[in-house]
Amino acid sequence: MLHKILCVANGYPRQSCAVTLALNLAATYRARLAALYIVDRGYADLLGDEWISTARARRSFFRYLGSELKKGAELALEGIDAAGKELGVEIETLVRTG
């Protein structure tokens, strides 16, 4: 018997098959679904180009980029949460960086 299912989301259209399967399994077995989105921290290792050559500009850019990536993650998870509510599935959404 399934009690909790982990579904990793990435916001890409091809993830919909995996999400649909996870939601259907959760609905069938009355399991909770944990939807996880991992924001890639790889952008922090980028070197600055001349347009972000100062440390201040680089920090500002990376703060902005990180914020936008997190917004994208939350948007992707909102869609999964809404679909889960339609099926009566309890959803736990998680955003992590790594």
C-alpha positions, 0 to 999 in steps of 0.5 A: 500500500502506498502512503506517500508518493514523491514527484519531482517537478521541473516545469517542463511540458514533458513532466506532465506524464509523470505528474499525471501518473503520480496524481492518479496513483495518489488518488487511487491509493489515497496517498499523500503526494509530495511535489518537489522542485529543485532549483539548480544552483549552477548559475551561481558558478557563472563568471561575470562578463563585461556587463556584470563585471563589478561584484555589486552588479554580479550579486544583483544579477544573481539575486534577480536570477535566483528569485525568478527561478524560484518563482518558476518553481512555485508556478510549476508546483501551483499547477500540480497542487491545483490538479491534486485538489481536483482529484482530492489528493493531499499535496505537499509542495517543496522548493529546494536549491541544490 
